[in-house]
Every structure is written in structure tokens, then in C-alpha cells.
């Protein structure tokens, strides 16, 4: 039998293994949240720390990824409804979220930052120092419940995206807002919101770690992600990715 006929019949010469098609998994991410995730308008693709990381994990594992942009507040629902297979965004690993989905091992830890109009020069330290004001926060973040249940504010104004929050603080349409500190710092470093100030004296209420999310039914995928993440931590790739985006 000719070699071509043998291959056609599914019988390969000794030592040659049949190629196995890699599965392509959909990754839900967000177009806002620099440096963790953001929309690169030049390429119309989602970029950032979490995108680099999930692609690096896929490269050392047996799957490929396609990244899809969506609003932060829709990520978990998209995962549980099978619209995406992985969530890679600036999402804290919290007990409430862990009741619904599973997370990888922690990747990066930080707390929230407080921003106010630059014209407000007060050195706020705690949320109590802001009693009675209107404060802004993004829908779906871990900070919403904390602010709403505190009873401190005249209004907790909800926003869909960070740029919307920054625009309102910049124009003094809202008196303060809280968001992930590294994301705020990165966005303000771009110079688009010169009338917004990070309150350096503020002490975070919530400190959390971001992780990659998967469905609770996908235990094998979670194992692959954690194995890949461990490899990338050990060989310095994770540190290089964080350094690339100013988080080292």
C-alpha cells in the first residue's frame, strides 16, 4: 500500500502522530479597564494585561482563544449562558462571584482608588469623610454594594463604563467616584481628564485579587488554566506582562 493510501486510510507510518485540532475558546473581556483590558482603536481588538495573559496560557496549553468585547456587567451572565467560555477582565475574586463561577489562582492584587474633581483639594481618608455627597461607581463592580449599604451618600450614581465616570468627575457633575486604582491611574496618565485627581490619602475599603473565570462545570479547563498560569509565573512571563503594562 502506498504511503498516501495508508494516510488516507488513517494509518500513519510509525512515529508520526495524527494532528489534533486545537479547540478555540471564546473569551469575554471588556473594551474599558486599561491596563487590564481595553479596546485598541487602531486594530479594533481588545488588548491589555488579561488578554496577554490568557493568550500566553493558551499557548502553553492545548487550546486557542478568541477574545470578544462586552460590558463588564454582562460578563458572568455571558459565561453561565455559554456565550463565552472564559472571562478575562479586571474582575475581583469574591465570595459572591465564586457562588456562580470558578476562578483561577490569583493574578494581581489591588484596592479601589478614590477620585474627585481637581478643584477639591481635601485629603479624604475614609468613605465616612465623604458623607452626604453623590458618589459614582460602575455597575457590576464589587464596590456597588459597599457604597449602597454604607448609607453614607445622598446618591450612589451608577455608570456603565469608566470613561463615563471620569467624564462626570472631570466636569464636576459628580463629587467623587471609586474604581480600581491601577485602572484609574493608567487612564489618567493618558491626559484625557486633566480635571480629575486621585486622592492619595484615601485608604481602600476593598482589596482583592483578579483571576480568570470559568463555568463551574468546566473543572478540566480550570485545571489547564491554573497549570498554564503556574508555568508562566515560574518562568517570569507573568511578571513581564505586568511590567509591560506598568503594574510591576
C-alpha positions as CSV (number, residue, x, y, z in Angstrom):
1,X,0.0,0.0,0.0
2,X,1.3,3.4,-0.9
3,X,2.0,5.9,1.9
4,X,-0.7,8.2,0.6
5,X,-3.2,5.4,0.7
6,X,-2.1,4.5,4.2
7,X,-2.7,8.1,5.4
8,X,-6.0,8.2,3.6
9,X,-7.0,5.1,5.5
10,X,-6.0,6.7,8.8
11,X,-2.9,4.5,9.2
12,X,0.3,6.7,9.7
13,X,3.9,5.5,9.5
14,X,5.5,4.6,12.8
15,X,6.5,7.6,14.9
16,X,4.1,10.0,13.2
17,X,1.1,11.1,15.2
18,X,-2.1,12.4,13.7
19,X,-2.5,16.2,14.2
20,X,-5.2,17.1,16.7
21,X,-7.2,20.2,16.1
22,X,-7.0,22.6,19.0
23,X,-10.3,23.8,20.4
24,X,-11.0,27.5,20.1
25,X,-12.5,29.0,23.3
26,X,-14.3,32.3,23.4
27,X,-13.0,34.8,25.9
28,X,-15.3,37.5,27.3
29,X,-13.4,40.7,28.0
30,X,-14.1,44.5,28.3
31,X,-13.3,47.4,26.0
32,X,-12.6,49.6,29.1
33,X,-10.4,48.9,32.0
34,X,-6.9,49.8,30.9
35,X,-4.3,48.4,31.5
36,X,-6.1,45.2,32.3
37,X,-8.4,45.3,29.2
38,X,-9.2,48.0,26.6
39,X,-10.2,48.5,23.0
40,X,-7.3,49.3,20.8
41,X,-9.0,51.6,18.2
42,X,-6.1,51.2,15.7
43,X,-6.7,47.4,15.5
44,X,-10.2,47.2,16.8
45,X,-9.2,44.4,19.2
46,X,-9.2,44.1,22.9
47,X,-5.7,44.4,24.4
48,X,-4.2,44.6,27.9
49,X,-2.8,42.5,30.8
50,X,-5.6,39.9,31.0
51,X,-5.7,39.5,27.2
52,X,-1.9,38.9,27.0
53,X,-2.1,36.5,29.9
54,X,-5.0,34.4,28.6
55,X,-3.3,34.2,25.2
56,X,0.0,33.1,26.9
57,X,-1.8,30.5,28.9
58,X,-3.5,29.1,25.8
59,X,-0.1,29.0,24.1
60,X,1.3,26.6,26.8
61,X,-1.9,24.6,26.9
62,X,-3.9,22.7,24.2
63,X,-6.4,25.4,23.3
64,X,-6.7,28.6,21.3
65,X,-8.7,31.7,22.2
66,X,-10.8,34.3,20.5
67,X,-11.4,37.5,22.6
68,X,-14.8,39.2,22.4
69,X,-15.5,42.6,23.9
70,X,-18.6,43.2,26.1
71,X,-19.8,45.3,29.0
72,X,-18.3,44.3,32.4
73,X,-21.8,43.8,33.9
74,X,-22.6,41.2,31.3
75,X,-19.5,39.0,31.7
76,X,-20.7,36.5,34.2
77,X,-24.1,36.1,32.6
78,X,-22.4,35.5,29.2
79,X,-20.2,32.9,30.8
80,X,-23.0,31.0,32.5
81,X,-25.2,31.1,29.4
82,X,-22.4,29.6,27.3
83,X,-21.9,32.7,25.1
84,X,-18.3,32.7,26.2
85,X,-16.1,30.0,27.8
86,X,-13.7,32.2,29.8
87,X,-13.8,35.6,31.4
88,X,-10.5,37.6,31.3
89,X,-11.0,41.1,32.8
90,X,-10.3,43.1,35.8
91,X,-12.7,41.0,37.9
92,X,-12.1,40.5,41.6
93,X,-12.3,37.0,43.0
94,X,-15.1,37.5,45.6
95,X,-17.2,35.0,47.6
96,X,-20.4,36.2,45.9
97,X,-19.0,35.6,42.4
98,X,-17.5,32.3,43.5
99,X,-21.0,31.0,44.2
100,X,-21.8,31.4,40.5
101,X,-18.5,30.8,38.7
102,X,-15.0,29.4,39.4
103,X,-11.8,31.4,39.3
104,X,-8.2,30.7,38.5
105,X,-5.4,31.2,41.1
106,X,-5.0,34.9,41.9
107,X,-3.1,37.0,39.3
108,X,-2.8,40.6,40.7
109,X,-4.0,42.2,44.0
110,X,-5.0,45.8,44.5
111,X,-7.7,48.0,46.1
112,X,-10.0,50.8,44.9
113,X,-9.0,54.3,44.3
114,X,-10.9,57.5,45.1
115,X,-11.2,60.3,42.5
116,X,-12.6,63.8,42.9
117,X,-12.6,66.9,40.8
118,X,-9.1,68.5,40.8
119,X,-10.7,71.6,42.4
120,X,-11.4,69.6,45.5
121,X,-8.1,69.5,47.4
122,X,-9.3,67.8,50.6
123,X,-7.3,64.8,51.9
124,X,-10.0,62.3,52.3
125,X,-9.0,59.1,54.1
126,X,-12.2,57.1,54.5
127,X,-15.6,56.9,53.0
128,X,-17.0,58.5,56.1
129,X,-15.1,61.6,55.1
130,X,-17.4,61.8,52.1
131,X,-20.7,61.6,53.9
132,X,-23.7,63.3,52.2
133,X,-22.2,63.6,48.7
134,X,-23.1,62.0,45.4
135,X,-20.6,59.3,44.5
136,X,-20.1,57.4,41.3
137,X,-19.4,53.7,40.7
138,X,-19.6,51.2,37.7
139,X,-22.4,48.7,37.5
140,X,-21.3,45.1,38.3
141,X,-18.2,46.0,40.3
142,X,-17.6,44.9,43.9
143,X,-17.8,48.4,45.1
144,X,-21.5,48.9,44.4
145,X,-22.9,47.0,47.4
146,X,-20.3,48.6,49.8
147,X,-21.3,52.1,48.8
148,X,-25.1,51.4,48.7
149,X,-25.1,49.6,52.0
150,X,-23.0,52.2,53.8
151,X,-25.9,54.7,54.0
152,X,-23.3,57.5,53.8
153,X,-24.2,59.1,50.5
154,X,-27.0,61.2,49.2
155,X,-26.8,59.2,46.0
156,X,-24.8,56.3,44.6
157,X,-24.8,57.0,40.9
158,X,-24.3,54.0,38.7
159,X,-22.4,54.1,35.4
160,X,-21.9,51.6,32.6
161,X,-18.2,52.5,31.9
162,X,-15.2,54.1,33.5
163,X,-14.9,56.8,30.8
164,X,-18.4,57.9,31.7
165,X,-17.4,58.2,35.3
166,X,-14.2,60.1,34.5
167,X,-16.1,62.5,32.2
168,X,-18.6,63.3,35.0
169,X,-15.9,63.8,37.7
170,X,-13.8,65.9,35.2
171,X,-16.8,68.2,34.7
172,X,-17.7,68.1,38.4
173,X,-21.1,66.7,37.6
174,X,-20.4,64.1,40.4
175,X,-18.5,64.9,43.5
176,X,-16.4,61.7,43.8
177,X,-16.1,58.1,42.4
178,X,-14.4,54.9,43.3
179,X,-12.9,52.4,40.8
180,X,-9.9,50.0,40.6
181,X,-6.8,52.1,41.5
182,X,-4.4,50.8,38.8
183,X,-7.1,51.3,36.1
184,X,-7.8,54.9,37.2
185,X,-4.1,55.7,37.4
186,X,-3.4,54.3,33.9
187,X,-6.4,56.2,32.4
188,X,-5.4,59.5,34.0
189,X,-1.8,59.0,32.8
190,X,-3.1,59.4,29.3
191,X,-4.0,63.0,29.9
192,X,-7.6,63.0,28.7
193,X,-9.1,64.0,32.1
194,X,-6.9,66.8,33.5
195,X,-9.5,68.0,36.0
196,X,-9.7,64.6,37.8
197,X,-7.5,63.9,40.9
198,X,-6.7,60.7,42.6
199,X,-6.9,61.1,46.4
200,X,-3.6,59.7,47.5
201,X,-4.5,59.9,51.2
202,X,-7.5,57.6,50.8
203,X,-7.3,54.1,52.3
204,X,-9.1,51.4,50.3
205,X,-12.0,49.5,51.8
206,X,-11.9,46.6,49.4
207,X,-8.7,44.8,48.4
208,X,-9.0,41.9,46.1
209,X,-7.2,39.8,43.5
210,X,-8.2,39.4,39.9
211,X,-8.5,36.0,38.3
212,X,-9.7,34.3,35.2
213,X,-13.2,33.0,35.3
214,X,-14.7,29.7,34.0
215,X,-18.0,27.9,34.4
216,X,-18.3,25.6,37.5
217,X,-18.9,22.7,35.1
218,X,-15.5,23.3,33.4
219,X,-13.2,21.8,36.0
220,X,-10.8,20.4,33.4
221,X,-10.4,23.8,31.8
222,X,-9.8,25.4,35.2
223,X,-7.1,22.9,35.8
224,X,-5.4,23.7,32.5
225,X,-5.6,27.4,33.1
226,X,-4.0,27.0,36.6
227,X,-1.3,24.7,35.3
228,X,-0.5,27.2,32.5
229,X,-0.6,30.1,34.9
230,X,1.8,28.4,37.3
231,X,4.2,27.8,34.4
232,X,4.1,31.4,33.4
233,X,4.6,32.6,36.9
234,X,7.6,30.3,37.3
235,X,9.3,31.4,34.0
236,X,8.8,35.1,34.6
237,X,6.2,35.6,31.9
238,X,3.5,36.9,34.2
239,X,6.0,39.5,35.7
240,X,7.0,40.6,32.1
241,X,3.3,41.1,31.2
242,X,2.6,43.1,34.3
243,X,5.7,45.2,33.7
244,X,4.7,45.8,30.1
245,X,1.5,47.5,31.3
246,X,3.1,49.4,34.2
247,X,1.9,47.1,37.0
248,X,5.2,45.5,38.1
